[in-house]
Amino acid sequence: MEYIDLIRIFWFFLPAGFANMVPVLFKWINFFNHPIDFNRQLNKKPIFGKNKTFRGLFFGILIAVLIVFCQKLLYPYIINISLVDYSSINFVLLGFLLGFGALSGDLIKSFFKRRLNVNPGKSLVPFDQLDWIIGAIIFVIFYVKLTWAQIIIALIMFGLLHPFVNIIGYLIRIKKNKF
């Protein structure tokens, strides 16, 4: 695998990465600010927790779709770093799959964190680093053919980048915790 392949994988999954980060950035908006689990509990524990809101889901998917739209607009100028032919894809569908997949992976991880009594915002290594990329891969693989090598590289690349992005978010006071 060459360095250009790393760039292609990074570029392709960038909308999913932003979808995973966006819910924290839009906390100031009161639109759809309701927990996805409607504050319901399972065995006296929250299903997902109050931090997993429809607002985060909505804006995460919206941003993923907008980023794929931008990738589609830039495609004629960056064909050599594109994993897919953005001129022939449905950008709304691809953005939705990447965004919804990333956020679904995060929701599933949160479900298990609540069962294990891990407080919201506390890290559960390596699941906090990989949940969103696994979700994005699972959803997008039905629309875009990915090789096993690309999947493994995406898991390693984003698993390693995730902590650094969190530290930056913490340093600029977007996130409360470093990890």
C-alpha positions as CSV (number, residue, x, y, z in Angstrom):
1,M,0.0,0.0,0.0
2,E,1.3,3.4,-1.0
3,Y,1.0,6.8,0.8
4,I,-1.6,7.8,-1.8
5,D,-3.8,4.9,-0.7
6,L,-3.7,6.3,2.9
7,I,-4.8,9.7,1.6
8,R,-7.6,8.1,-0.4
9,I,-8.9,6.3,2.7
10,F,-8.6,9.4,4.8
11,W,-10.4,11.5,2.3
12,F,-13.2,8.9,1.8
13,F,-13.9,8.5,5.6
14,L,-13.5,12.2,6.4
15,P,-17.3,12.8,6.4
16,A,-17.8,10.1,9.0
17,G,-15.0,11.6,11.1
18,F,-16.8,15.0,11.1
19,A,-20.1,13.3,11.8
20,N,-18.6,11.8,14.9
21,M,-17.2,15.2,16.0
22,V,-20.2,17.5,15.1
23,P,-22.6,16.6,18.0
24,V,-20.2,18.3,20.5
25,L,-19.9,21.4,18.3
26,F,-23.7,21.9,18.1
27,K,-24.6,21.6,21.8
28,W,-25.5,25.3,21.8
29,I,-28.4,24.7,19.4
30,N,-31.6,23.8,21.1
31,F,-33.1,22.2,18.0
32,F,-34.0,18.4,18.5
33,N,-32.3,18.5,21.9
34,H,-34.0,15.3,23.1
35,P,-32.2,12.1,24.1
36,I,-32.5,9.4,21.5
37,D,-33.5,6.9,24.2
38,F,-36.2,9.3,25.4
39,N,-34.7,9.0,28.9
40,R,-35.8,5.4,29.1
41,Q,-33.9,2.8,31.0
42,L,-33.0,-0.8,30.7
43,N,-32.4,-2.7,34.0
44,K,-32.3,0.7,35.8
45,K,-29.6,2.1,33.5
46,P,-30.0,4.6,30.7
47,I,-30.2,2.9,27.3
48,F,-27.8,5.4,25.6
49,G,-27.7,8.3,28.0
50,K,-28.8,11.9,27.9
51,N,-25.8,13.0,25.8
52,K,-27.0,11.1,22.7
53,T,-29.6,13.4,21.2
54,F,-31.6,13.7,18.0
55,R,-29.8,17.0,17.5
56,G,-26.4,15.3,17.4
57,L,-27.8,12.7,15.0
58,F,-29.4,15.3,12.7
59,F,-26.3,17.6,12.6
60,G,-23.9,14.7,12.3
61,I,-25.6,13.3,9.3
62,L,-26.2,16.8,7.8
63,I,-22.5,17.7,8.0
64,A,-21.5,14.3,6.5
65,V,-23.8,14.9,3.6
66,L,-22.4,18.4,3.1
67,I,-18.8,17.2,3.2
68,V,-19.6,14.5,0.6
69,F,-21.2,17.3,-1.5
70,C,-18.0,19.3,-1.2
71,Q,-16.0,16.2,-2.2
72,K,-18.2,15.8,-5.2
73,L,-17.6,19.4,-6.2
74,L,-13.8,19.0,-5.7
75,Y,-13.6,15.7,-7.5
76,P,-12.6,17.0,-11.0
77,Y,-9.5,18.6,-9.3
78,I,-8.6,15.7,-7.0
79,I,-9.4,12.6,-9.0
80,N,-6.1,11.0,-8.1
81,I,-6.8,11.1,-4.3
82,S,-10.4,9.8,-4.6
83,L,-11.3,6.3,-3.6
84,V,-14.7,6.6,-5.4
85,D,-15.9,8.3,-8.5
86,Y,-17.8,11.2,-6.9
87,S,-19.2,12.2,-10.3
88,S,-21.3,9.1,-10.4
89,I,-22.3,8.6,-6.7
90,N,-25.4,9.8,-4.9
91,F,-23.7,12.2,-2.5
92,V,-26.8,12.3,-0.2
93,L,-26.8,8.6,0.1
94,L,-23.1,8.3,0.7
95,G,-23.1,11.1,3.2
96,F,-26.0,9.6,5.0
97,L,-24.4,6.2,5.2
98,L,-21.1,7.5,6.4
99,G,-22.8,9.9,8.9
100,F,-25.5,7.6,10.2
101,G,-23.0,4.7,10.3
102,A,-20.5,6.7,12.4
103,L,-23.2,7.8,14.8
104,S,-24.8,4.4,15.0
105,G,-21.4,2.9,16.0
106,D,-21.1,5.5,18.7
107,L,-24.7,4.7,19.9
108,I,-24.0,1.0,20.1
109,K,-20.8,1.6,22.1
110,S,-22.7,3.9,24.4
111,F,-25.3,1.2,25.0
112,F,-22.5,-1.2,26.2
113,K,-20.8,1.5,28.2
114,R,-24.0,2.1,30.2
115,R,-24.3,-1.7,30.8
116,L,-20.7,-1.7,32.1
117,N,-21.3,1.4,34.3
118,V,-18.9,3.6,32.4
119,N,-19.9,7.2,32.8
120,P,-20.7,9.3,29.8
121,G,-17.5,11.1,28.6
122,K,-15.2,8.5,30.2
123,S,-13.1,6.5,27.7
124,L,-13.5,2.8,27.0
125,V,-10.4,2.0,25.1
126,P,-10.3,0.9,22.2
127,F,-14.0,1.2,21.6
128,D,-14.2,5.0,21.8
129,Q,-11.5,5.2,19.2
130,L,-13.1,2.6,16.8
131,D,-16.8,2.7,17.3
132,W,-17.6,5.4,14.7
133,I,-15.3,4.1,12.0
134,I,-16.6,0.5,12.4
135,G,-20.2,1.9,12.1
136,A,-19.3,3.9,9.0
137,I,-17.6,0.9,7.4
138,I,-20.6,-1.4,8.1
139,F,-23.1,1.0,6.6
140,V,-21.1,2.2,3.6
141,I,-19.8,-1.3,2.5
142,F,-23.2,-2.0,1.0
143,Y,-22.8,1.0,-1.3
144,V,-19.1,1.2,-2.0
145,K,-16.8,-1.8,-2.5
146,L,-14.0,-1.6,0.0
147,T,-11.1,-4.1,0.1
148,W,-10.1,-5.8,3.4
149,A,-6.8,-3.9,3.2
150,Q,-8.7,-0.6,3.0
151,I,-10.9,-1.5,5.9
152,I,-7.9,-2.5,8.1
153,I,-6.0,0.6,7.1
154,A,-9.0,2.8,8.0
155,L,-9.3,1.1,11.4
156,I,-5.7,1.6,12.2
157,M,-5.4,5.1,10.8
158,F,-8.5,6.5,12.5
159,G,-8.0,4.5,15.7
160,L,-4.6,6.2,16.0
161,L,-5.8,9.7,14.9
162,H,-8.9,9.7,17.2
163,P,-7.0,10.4,20.5
164,F,-5.0,13.3,18.9
165,V,-8.2,14.9,17.6
166,N,-9.7,14.5,21.1
167,I,-6.7,16.2,22.7
168,I,-7.0,19.1,20.3
169,G,-10.7,19.4,21.1
170,Y,-9.9,19.4,24.8
171,L,-7.1,22.0,24.4
172,I,-9.5,24.4,22.5
173,R,-12.2,23.7,25.1
174,I,-14.7,22.0,22.8
175,K,-14.4,18.7,24.8
176,K,-14.5,18.3,28.6
177,N,-12.2,15.2,28.6
178,K,-8.9,14.5,26.8
179,F,-10.0,11.1,25.7
